[in-house]
Amino acid sequence: MRRSDPLLEHRTAHIRPWLLLLFLVIPPVSAASRDRAFYQSFLQGGIAEIDVANLALQKSSNAMVKEFAAMMIKDHSAANERVKALAAATKTPLPSSANVAERAIEAKLTSLGARTFDQFYIRSQINAHEQLLDLVSTEASSGKDAHAQAFAQEILPTVQSHLKLIRVLAASEGV
């Protein structure tokens, strides 16, 4: 039989009512809110992808970087439009800009010269697509909204392809 520590009991006694209140006040995350978060995160990432890809078209002198950026604009613009339509059907509010971290990356890219820009852009694209792959894979495997899950399952091969292409580009550029 395990005996409780009276000193520990005394020290934590004042916390228990607050923990109970916390569990009563904060509702569990619902499946619907996770699907809404998927739409919102996906769109914010897509907006960021388009913004930095446009910057790459302006600043890069590397034809392969520019080709990848053009593909990002095309693919992410189409995906963003689909997410907007899906989210509208569920009355999910959507952001109109990238998140703070993504805007910080764009600001950093804006300040860089051509060679450094290409290296940082490539690294940031690997990171962005790894995060996107996690987001899409999770929704594809465990999403509760059938439309969000179907979209994630459909877009998953494209995200995997983008990640593979940017990794190949990184290897060819020594990044």
PyMOL CGO cylinders between C-alpha atoms (Angstrom):
from pymol import cmd
from pymol.cgo import CYLINDER

trace = [
    CYLINDER, 0.00, 0.00, 0.00, 1.32, 3.40, -1.01, 0.3, 1, 1, 1, 1, 1, 1,
    CYLINDER, 1.32, 3.40, -1.01, 1.32, 6.15, 1.59, 0.3, 1, 1, 1, 1, 1, 1,
    CYLINDER, 1.32, 6.15, 1.59, 0.86, 9.74, 0.54, 0.3, 1, 1, 1, 1, 1, 1,
    CYLINDER, 0.86, 9.74, 0.54, 3.32, 12.40, 1.51, 0.3, 1, 1, 1, 1, 1, 1,
    CYLINDER, 3.32, 12.40, 1.51, 1.60, 14.82, 3.93, 0.3, 1, 1, 1, 1, 1, 1,
    CYLINDER, 1.60, 14.82, 3.93, 3.90, 17.67, 2.92, 0.3, 1, 1, 1, 1, 1, 1,
    CYLINDER, 3.90, 17.67, 2.92, 3.11, 17.16, -0.76, 0.3, 1, 1, 1, 1, 1, 1,
    CYLINDER, 3.11, 17.16, -0.76, -0.60, 16.91, 0.03, 0.3, 1, 1, 1, 1, 1, 1,
    CYLINDER, -0.60, 16.91, 0.03, -0.41, 20.22, 1.91, 0.3, 1, 1, 1, 1, 1, 1,
    CYLINDER, -0.41, 20.22, 1.91, 1.54, 21.96, -0.89, 0.3, 1, 1, 1, 1, 1, 1,
    CYLINDER, 1.54, 21.96, -0.89, -0.84, 20.85, -3.64, 0.3, 1, 1, 1, 1, 1, 1,
    CYLINDER, -0.84, 20.85, -3.64, -4.13, 21.19, -1.78, 0.3, 1, 1, 1, 1, 1, 1,
    CYLINDER, -4.13, 21.19, -1.78, -4.67, 24.77, -2.97, 0.3, 1, 1, 1, 1, 1, 1,
    CYLINDER, -4.67, 24.77, -2.97, -4.11, 23.74, -6.61, 0.3, 1, 1, 1, 1, 1, 1,
    CYLINDER, -4.11, 23.74, -6.61, -6.81, 21.06, -6.80, 0.3, 1, 1, 1, 1, 1, 1,
    CYLINDER, -6.81, 21.06, -6.80, -9.85, 23.37, -6.95, 0.3, 1, 1, 1, 1, 1, 1,
    CYLINDER, -9.85, 23.37, -6.95, -8.20, 25.37, -9.74, 0.3, 1, 1, 1, 1, 1, 1,
    CYLINDER, -8.20, 25.37, -9.74, -7.44, 22.23, -11.74, 0.3, 1, 1, 1, 1, 1, 1,
    CYLINDER, -7.44, 22.23, -11.74, -11.04, 21.11, -11.41, 0.3, 1, 1, 1, 1, 1, 1,
    CYLINDER, -11.04, 21.11, -11.41, -12.24, 24.52, -12.55, 0.3, 1, 1, 1, 1, 1, 1,
    CYLINDER, -12.24, 24.52, -12.55, -9.81, 24.41, -15.47, 0.3, 1, 1, 1, 1, 1, 1,
    CYLINDER, -9.81, 24.41, -15.47, -11.19, 21.07, -16.66, 0.3, 1, 1, 1, 1, 1, 1,
    CYLINDER, -11.19, 21.07, -16.66, -14.75, 22.37, -16.37, 0.3, 1, 1, 1, 1, 1, 1,
    CYLINDER, -14.75, 22.37, -16.37, -14.12, 25.68, -18.15, 0.3, 1, 1, 1, 1, 1, 1,
    CYLINDER, -14.12, 25.68, -18.15, -11.89, 24.57, -21.02, 0.3, 1, 1, 1, 1, 1, 1,
    CYLINDER, -11.89, 24.57, -21.02, -13.82, 22.32, -23.37, 0.3, 1, 1, 1, 1, 1, 1,
    CYLINDER, -13.82, 22.32, -23.37, -12.00, 19.52, -25.15, 0.3, 1, 1, 1, 1, 1, 1,
    CYLINDER, -12.00, 19.52, -25.15, -10.85, 20.22, -28.69, 0.3, 1, 1, 1, 1, 1, 1,
    CYLINDER, -10.85, 20.22, -28.69, -13.61, 18.99, -30.96, 0.3, 1, 1, 1, 1, 1, 1,
    CYLINDER, -13.61, 18.99, -30.96, -13.10, 17.19, -34.24, 0.3, 1, 1, 1, 1, 1, 1,
    CYLINDER, -13.10, 17.19, -34.24, -14.77, 20.10, -36.05, 0.3, 1, 1, 1, 1, 1, 1,
    CYLINDER, -14.77, 20.10, -36.05, -12.32, 22.58, -34.56, 0.3, 1, 1, 1, 1, 1, 1,
    CYLINDER, -12.32, 22.58, -34.56, -9.36, 20.43, -35.67, 0.3, 1, 1, 1, 1, 1, 1,
    CYLINDER, -9.36, 20.43, -35.67, -10.71, 20.40, -39.23, 0.3, 1, 1, 1, 1, 1, 1,
    CYLINDER, -10.71, 20.40, -39.23, -11.21, 24.18, -39.07, 0.3, 1, 1, 1, 1, 1, 1,
    CYLINDER, -11.21, 24.18, -39.07, -7.64, 24.54, -37.82, 0.3, 1, 1, 1, 1, 1, 1,
    CYLINDER, -7.64, 24.54, -37.82, -6.50, 22.41, -40.77, 0.3, 1, 1, 1, 1, 1, 1,
    CYLINDER, -6.50, 22.41, -40.77, -8.23, 24.73, -43.25, 0.3, 1, 1, 1, 1, 1, 1,
    CYLINDER, -8.23, 24.73, -43.25, -6.81, 27.82, -41.53, 0.3, 1, 1, 1, 1, 1, 1,
    CYLINDER, -6.81, 27.82, -41.53, -3.25, 26.51, -41.24, 0.3, 1, 1, 1, 1, 1, 1,
    CYLINDER, -3.25, 26.51, -41.24, -3.28, 25.17, -44.78, 0.3, 1, 1, 1, 1, 1, 1,
    CYLINDER, -3.28, 25.17, -44.78, -4.43, 28.51, -46.18, 0.3, 1, 1, 1, 1, 1, 1,
    CYLINDER, -4.43, 28.51, -46.18, -1.92, 30.53, -44.14, 0.3, 1, 1, 1, 1, 1, 1,
    CYLINDER, -1.92, 30.53, -44.14, 0.87, 28.29, -45.39, 0.3, 1, 1, 1, 1, 1, 1,
    CYLINDER, 0.87, 28.29, -45.39, -0.41, 28.56, -48.95, 0.3, 1, 1, 1, 1, 1, 1,
    CYLINDER, -0.41, 28.56, -48.95, -0.49, 32.34, -48.78, 0.3, 1, 1, 1, 1, 1, 1,
    CYLINDER, -0.49, 32.34, -48.78, 3.08, 32.33, -47.47, 0.3, 1, 1, 1, 1, 1, 1,
    CYLINDER, 3.08, 32.33, -47.47, 4.19, 29.96, -50.23, 0.3, 1, 1, 1, 1, 1, 1,
    CYLINDER, 4.19, 29.96, -50.23, 2.80, 32.27, -52.90, 0.3, 1, 1, 1, 1, 1, 1,
    CYLINDER, 2.80, 32.27, -52.90, 4.29, 35.38, -51.28, 0.3, 1, 1, 1, 1, 1, 1,
    CYLINDER, 4.29, 35.38, -51.28, 7.83, 33.97, -51.03, 0.3, 1, 1, 1, 1, 1, 1,
    CYLINDER, 7.83, 33.97, -51.03, 7.58, 32.35, -54.47, 0.3, 1, 1, 1, 1, 1, 1,
    CYLINDER, 7.58, 32.35, -54.47, 6.76, 35.74, -55.98, 0.3, 1, 1, 1, 1, 1, 1,
    CYLINDER, 6.76, 35.74, -55.98, 9.78, 37.11, -54.16, 0.3, 1, 1, 1, 1, 1, 1,
    CYLINDER, 9.78, 37.11, -54.16, 11.90, 34.26, -55.58, 0.3, 1, 1, 1, 1, 1, 1,
    CYLINDER, 11.90, 34.26, -55.58, 10.79, 35.13, -59.11, 0.3, 1, 1, 1, 1, 1, 1,
    CYLINDER, 10.79, 35.13, -59.11, 12.01, 38.69, -58.51, 0.3, 1, 1, 1, 1, 1, 1,
    CYLINDER, 12.01, 38.69, -58.51, 15.24, 38.08, -56.58, 0.3, 1, 1, 1, 1, 1, 1,
    CYLINDER, 15.24, 38.08, -56.58, 16.67, 34.76, -57.71, 0.3, 1, 1, 1, 1, 1, 1,
    CYLINDER, 16.67, 34.76, -57.71, 19.04, 34.43, -60.63, 0.3, 1, 1, 1, 1, 1, 1,
    CYLINDER, 19.04, 34.43, -60.63, 18.81, 30.62, -60.53, 0.3, 1, 1, 1, 1, 1, 1,
    CYLINDER, 18.81, 30.62, -60.53, 16.56, 29.20, -63.25, 0.3, 1, 1, 1, 1, 1, 1,
    CYLINDER, 16.56, 29.20, -63.25, 15.72, 26.09, -61.19, 0.3, 1, 1, 1, 1, 1, 1,
    CYLINDER, 15.72, 26.09, -61.19, 14.71, 28.19, -58.19, 0.3, 1, 1, 1, 1, 1, 1,
    CYLINDER, 14.71, 28.19, -58.19, 12.52, 30.32, -60.43, 0.3, 1, 1, 1, 1, 1, 1,
    CYLINDER, 12.52, 30.32, -60.43, 10.94, 27.23, -61.99, 0.3, 1, 1, 1, 1, 1, 1,
    CYLINDER, 10.94, 27.23, -61.99, 10.19, 25.80, -58.54, 0.3, 1, 1, 1, 1, 1, 1,
    CYLINDER, 10.19, 25.80, -58.54, 8.76, 29.16, -57.42, 0.3, 1, 1, 1, 1, 1, 1,
    CYLINDER, 8.76, 29.16, -57.42, 6.47, 29.33, -60.47, 0.3, 1, 1, 1, 1, 1, 1,
    CYLINDER, 6.47, 29.33, -60.47, 5.20, 25.84, -59.67, 0.3, 1, 1, 1, 1, 1, 1,
    CYLINDER, 5.20, 25.84, -59.67, 4.55, 26.92, -56.05, 0.3, 1, 1, 1, 1, 1, 1,
    CYLINDER, 4.55, 26.92, -56.05, 2.47, 29.86, -57.23, 0.3, 1, 1, 1, 1, 1, 1,
    CYLINDER, 2.47, 29.86, -57.23, 0.43, 27.69, -59.59, 0.3, 1, 1, 1, 1, 1, 1,
    CYLINDER, 0.43, 27.69, -59.59, -0.12, 24.74, -57.25, 0.3, 1, 1, 1, 1, 1, 1,
    CYLINDER, -0.12, 24.74, -57.25, -0.68, 26.70, -54.04, 0.3, 1, 1, 1, 1, 1, 1,
    CYLINDER, -0.68, 26.70, -54.04, -3.03, 29.18, -55.73, 0.3, 1, 1, 1, 1, 1, 1,
    CYLINDER, -3.03, 29.18, -55.73, -5.21, 26.30, -56.93, 0.3, 1, 1, 1, 1, 1, 1,
    CYLINDER, -5.21, 26.30, -56.93, -5.10, 24.54, -53.55, 0.3, 1, 1, 1, 1, 1, 1,
    CYLINDER, -5.10, 24.54, -53.55, -5.92, 27.77, -51.71, 0.3, 1, 1, 1, 1, 1, 1,
    CYLINDER, -5.92, 27.77, -51.71, -9.01, 28.30, -53.87, 0.3, 1, 1, 1, 1, 1, 1,
    CYLINDER, -9.01, 28.30, -53.87, -10.19, 24.77, -53.11, 0.3, 1, 1, 1, 1, 1, 1,
    CYLINDER, -10.19, 24.77, -53.11, -9.66, 25.26, -49.37, 0.3, 1, 1, 1, 1, 1, 1,
    CYLINDER, -9.66, 25.26, -49.37, -11.58, 28.53, -49.49, 0.3, 1, 1, 1, 1, 1, 1,
    CYLINDER, -11.58, 28.53, -49.49, -14.53, 26.78, -51.14, 0.3, 1, 1, 1, 1, 1, 1,
    CYLINDER, -14.53, 26.78, -51.14, -14.46, 23.88, -48.67, 0.3, 1, 1, 1, 1, 1, 1,
    CYLINDER, -14.46, 23.88, -48.67, -14.18, 26.21, -45.69, 0.3, 1, 1, 1, 1, 1, 1,
    CYLINDER, -14.18, 26.21, -45.69, -17.04, 28.38, -46.97, 0.3, 1, 1, 1, 1, 1, 1,
    CYLINDER, -17.04, 28.38, -46.97, -19.29, 25.33, -47.01, 0.3, 1, 1, 1, 1, 1, 1,
    CYLINDER, -19.29, 25.33, -47.01, -18.67, 24.86, -43.26, 0.3, 1, 1, 1, 1, 1, 1,
    CYLINDER, -18.67, 24.86, -43.26, -18.68, 28.60, -42.54, 0.3, 1, 1, 1, 1, 1, 1,
    CYLINDER, -18.68, 28.60, -42.54, -15.09, 28.38, -41.33, 0.3, 1, 1, 1, 1, 1, 1,
    CYLINDER, -15.09, 28.38, -41.33, -13.45, 31.80, -40.98, 0.3, 1, 1, 1, 1, 1, 1,
    CYLINDER, -13.45, 31.80, -40.98, -10.16, 31.97, -42.83, 0.3, 1, 1, 1, 1, 1, 1,
    CYLINDER, -10.16, 31.97, -42.83, -7.09, 34.19, -42.46, 0.3, 1, 1, 1, 1, 1, 1,
    CYLINDER, -7.09, 34.19, -42.46, -6.21, 36.64, -45.19, 0.3, 1, 1, 1, 1, 1, 1,
    CYLINDER, -6.21, 36.64, -45.19, -2.46, 36.57, -44.63, 0.3, 1, 1, 1, 1, 1, 1,
    CYLINDER, -2.46, 36.57, -44.63, 0.39, 34.31, -43.61, 0.3, 1, 1, 1, 1, 1, 1,
    CYLINDER, 0.39, 34.31, -43.61, 1.12, 33.82, -39.93, 0.3, 1, 1, 1, 1, 1, 1,
    CYLINDER, 1.12, 33.82, -39.93, 3.74, 35.83, -38.05, 0.3, 1, 1, 1, 1, 1, 1,
    CYLINDER, 3.74, 35.83, -38.05, 6.52, 33.24, -38.41, 0.3, 1, 1, 1, 1, 1, 1,
    CYLINDER, 6.52, 33.24, -38.41, 5.93, 32.94, -42.15, 0.3, 1, 1, 1, 1, 1, 1,
    CYLINDER, 5.93, 32.94, -42.15, 5.92, 36.73, -42.56, 0.3, 1, 1, 1, 1, 1, 1,
    CYLINDER, 5.92, 36.73, -42.56, 9.23, 36.85, -40.64, 0.3, 1, 1, 1, 1, 1, 1,
    CYLINDER, 9.23, 36.85, -40.64, 10.75, 34.42, -43.14, 0.3, 1, 1, 1, 1, 1, 1,
    CYLINDER, 10.75, 34.42, -43.14, 9.50, 36.58, -46.00, 0.3, 1, 1, 1, 1, 1, 1,
    CYLINDER, 9.50, 36.58, -46.00, 11.01, 39.67, -44.37, 0.3, 1, 1, 1, 1, 1, 1,
    CYLINDER, 11.01, 39.67, -44.37, 14.35, 37.88, -43.99, 0.3, 1, 1, 1, 1, 1, 1,
    CYLINDER, 14.35, 37.88, -43.99, 14.26, 36.77, -47.63, 0.3, 1, 1, 1, 1, 1, 1,
    CYLINDER, 14.26, 36.77, -47.63, 13.54, 40.33, -48.73, 0.3, 1, 1, 1, 1, 1, 1,
    CYLINDER, 13.54, 40.33, -48.73, 16.76, 41.53, -47.11, 0.3, 1, 1, 1, 1, 1, 1,
    CYLINDER, 16.76, 41.53, -47.11, 19.08, 38.94, -48.68, 0.3, 1, 1, 1, 1, 1, 1,
    CYLINDER, 19.08, 38.94, -48.68, 21.27, 39.11, -51.79, 0.3, 1, 1, 1, 1, 1, 1,
    CYLINDER, 21.27, 39.11, -51.79, 20.73, 36.69, -54.71, 0.3, 1, 1, 1, 1, 1, 1,
    CYLINDER, 20.73, 36.69, -54.71, 23.06, 33.80, -53.71, 0.3, 1, 1, 1, 1, 1, 1,
    CYLINDER, 23.06, 33.80, -53.71, 22.16, 33.92, -50.02, 0.3, 1, 1, 1, 1, 1, 1,
    CYLINDER, 22.16, 33.92, -50.02, 18.53, 34.35, -51.00, 0.3, 1, 1, 1, 1, 1, 1,
    CYLINDER, 18.53, 34.35, -51.00, 18.52, 31.12, -53.00, 0.3, 1, 1, 1, 1, 1, 1,
    CYLINDER, 18.52, 31.12, -53.00, 20.09, 29.13, -50.16, 0.3, 1, 1, 1, 1, 1, 1,
    CYLINDER, 20.09, 29.13, -50.16, 17.70, 30.51, -47.54, 0.3, 1, 1, 1, 1, 1, 1,
    CYLINDER, 17.70, 30.51, -47.54, 14.69, 30.14, -49.84, 0.3, 1, 1, 1, 1, 1, 1,
    CYLINDER, 14.69, 30.14, -49.84, 15.54, 26.48, -50.51, 0.3, 1, 1, 1, 1, 1, 1,
    CYLINDER, 15.54, 26.48, -50.51, 16.04, 25.73, -46.81, 0.3, 1, 1, 1, 1, 1, 1,
    CYLINDER, 16.04, 25.73, -46.81, 12.82, 27.53, -45.91, 0.3, 1, 1, 1, 1, 1, 1,
    CYLINDER, 12.82, 27.53, -45.91, 10.93, 25.57, -48.57, 0.3, 1, 1, 1, 1, 1, 1,
    CYLINDER, 10.93, 25.57, -48.57, 12.18, 22.26, -47.19, 0.3, 1, 1, 1, 1, 1, 1,
    CYLINDER, 12.18, 22.26, -47.19, 11.03, 23.28, -43.73, 0.3, 1, 1, 1, 1, 1, 1,
    CYLINDER, 11.03, 23.28, -43.73, 7.68, 24.61, -44.97, 0.3, 1, 1, 1, 1, 1, 1,
    CYLINDER, 7.68, 24.61, -44.97, 6.94, 21.48, -46.97, 0.3, 1, 1, 1, 1, 1, 1,
    CYLINDER, 6.94, 21.48, -46.97, 7.93, 19.18, -44.10, 0.3, 1, 1, 1, 1, 1, 1,
    CYLINDER, 7.93, 19.18, -44.10, 5.47, 21.05, -41.88, 0.3, 1, 1, 1, 1, 1, 1,
    CYLINDER, 5.47, 21.05, -41.88, 2.82, 20.96, -44.60, 0.3, 1, 1, 1, 1, 1, 1,
    CYLINDER, 2.82, 20.96, -44.60, 3.36, 17.23, -45.07, 0.3, 1, 1, 1, 1, 1, 1,
    CYLINDER, 3.36, 17.23, -45.07, 2.76, 16.70, -41.33, 0.3, 1, 1, 1, 1, 1, 1,
    CYLINDER, 2.76, 16.70, -41.33, -0.39, 18.84, -41.43, 0.3, 1, 1, 1, 1, 1, 1,
    CYLINDER, -0.39, 18.84, -41.43, -1.83, 17.15, -44.52, 0.3, 1, 1, 1, 1, 1, 1,
    CYLINDER, -1.83, 17.15, -44.52, -0.88, 13.62, -43.42, 0.3, 1, 1, 1, 1, 1, 1,
    CYLINDER, -0.88, 13.62, -43.42, -2.59, 14.11, -40.07, 0.3, 1, 1, 1, 1, 1, 1,
    CYLINDER, -2.59, 14.11, -40.07, -5.77, 15.41, -41.68, 0.3, 1, 1, 1, 1, 1, 1,
    CYLINDER, -5.77, 15.41, -41.68, -5.73, 12.66, -44.31, 0.3, 1, 1, 1, 1, 1, 1,
    CYLINDER, -5.73, 12.66, -44.31, -5.45, 9.93, -41.68, 0.3, 1, 1, 1, 1, 1, 1,
    CYLINDER, -5.45, 9.93, -41.68, -7.54, 11.31, -38.83, 0.3, 1, 1, 1, 1, 1, 1,
    CYLINDER, -7.54, 11.31, -38.83, -9.68, 14.19, -40.09, 0.3, 1, 1, 1, 1, 1, 1,
    CYLINDER, -9.68, 14.19, -40.09, -13.34, 14.03, -39.08, 0.3, 1, 1, 1, 1, 1, 1,
    CYLINDER, -13.34, 14.03, -39.08, -14.80, 16.28, -41.77, 0.3, 1, 1, 1, 1, 1, 1,
    CYLINDER, -14.80, 16.28, -41.77, -15.15, 14.05, -44.84, 0.3, 1, 1, 1, 1, 1, 1,
    CYLINDER, -15.15, 14.05, -44.84, -14.46, 16.92, -47.26, 0.3, 1, 1, 1, 1, 1, 1,
    CYLINDER, -14.46, 16.92, -47.26, -11.34, 18.11, -45.42, 0.3, 1, 1, 1, 1, 1, 1,
    CYLINDER, -11.34, 18.11, -45.42, -10.06, 14.56, -45.16, 0.3, 1, 1, 1, 1, 1, 1,
    CYLINDER, -10.06, 14.56, -45.16, -10.72, 13.85, -48.85, 0.3, 1, 1, 1, 1, 1, 1,
    CYLINDER, -10.72, 13.85, -48.85, -8.96, 17.08, -49.85, 0.3, 1, 1, 1, 1, 1, 1,
    CYLINDER, -8.96, 17.08, -49.85, -5.97, 16.18, -47.68, 0.3, 1, 1, 1, 1, 1, 1,
    CYLINDER, -5.97, 16.18, -47.68, -5.80, 12.69, -49.17, 0.3, 1, 1, 1, 1, 1, 1,
    CYLINDER, -5.80, 12.69, -49.17, -5.97, 14.14, -52.67, 0.3, 1, 1, 1, 1, 1, 1,
    CYLINDER, -5.97, 14.14, -52.67, -3.34, 16.83, -52.11, 0.3, 1, 1, 1, 1, 1, 1,
    CYLINDER, -3.34, 16.83, -52.11, -0.91, 14.59, -50.19, 0.3, 1, 1, 1, 1, 1, 1,
    CYLINDER, -0.91, 14.59, -50.19, 0.93, 13.28, -53.30, 0.3, 1, 1, 1, 1, 1, 1,
    CYLINDER, 0.93, 13.28, -53.30, 1.46, 16.86, -54.51, 0.3, 1, 1, 1, 1, 1, 1,
    CYLINDER, 1.46, 16.86, -54.51, 2.93, 17.91, -51.17, 0.3, 1, 1, 1, 1, 1, 1,
    CYLINDER, 2.93, 17.91, -51.17, 5.21, 14.86, -51.20, 0.3, 1, 1, 1, 1, 1, 1,
    CYLINDER, 5.21, 14.86, -51.20, 6.27, 15.73, -54.75, 0.3, 1, 1, 1, 1, 1, 1,
    CYLINDER, 6.27, 15.73, -54.75, 7.05, 19.34, -53.80, 0.3, 1, 1, 1, 1, 1, 1,
    CYLINDER, 7.05, 19.34, -53.80, 9.15, 18.17, -50.86, 0.3, 1, 1, 1, 1, 1, 1,
    CYLINDER, 9.15, 18.17, -50.86, 11.04, 15.69, -53.04, 0.3, 1, 1, 1, 1, 1, 1,
    CYLINDER, 11.04, 15.69, -53.04, 11.70, 18.36, -55.70, 0.3, 1, 1, 1, 1, 1, 1,
    CYLINDER, 11.70, 18.36, -55.70, 12.98, 20.95, -53.25, 0.3, 1, 1, 1, 1, 1, 1,
    CYLINDER, 12.98, 20.95, -53.25, 15.27, 18.36, -51.65, 0.3, 1, 1, 1, 1, 1, 1,
    CYLINDER, 15.27, 18.36, -51.65, 16.66, 17.50, -55.10, 0.3, 1, 1, 1, 1, 1, 1,
    CYLINDER, 16.66, 17.50, -55.10, 17.16, 21.21, -55.77, 0.3, 1, 1, 1, 1, 1, 1,
    CYLINDER, 17.16, 21.21, -55.77, 18.90, 21.59, -52.41, 0.3, 1, 1, 1, 1, 1, 1,
    CYLINDER, 18.90, 21.59, -52.41, 21.27, 18.72, -53.21, 0.3, 1, 1, 1, 1, 1, 1,
    CYLINDER, 21.27, 18.72, -53.21, 22.07, 20.12, -56.65, 0.3, 1, 1, 1, 1, 1, 1,
    CYLINDER, 22.07, 20.12, -56.65, 22.81, 23.55, -55.17, 0.3, 1, 1, 1, 1, 1, 1,
    CYLINDER, 22.81, 23.55, -55.17, 24.81, 22.21, -52.22, 0.3, 1, 1, 1, 1, 1, 1,
    CYLINDER, 24.81, 22.21, -52.22, 22.36, 23.56, -49.67, 0.3, 1, 1, 1, 1, 1, 1,
]
cmd.load_cgo(trace, "trace")
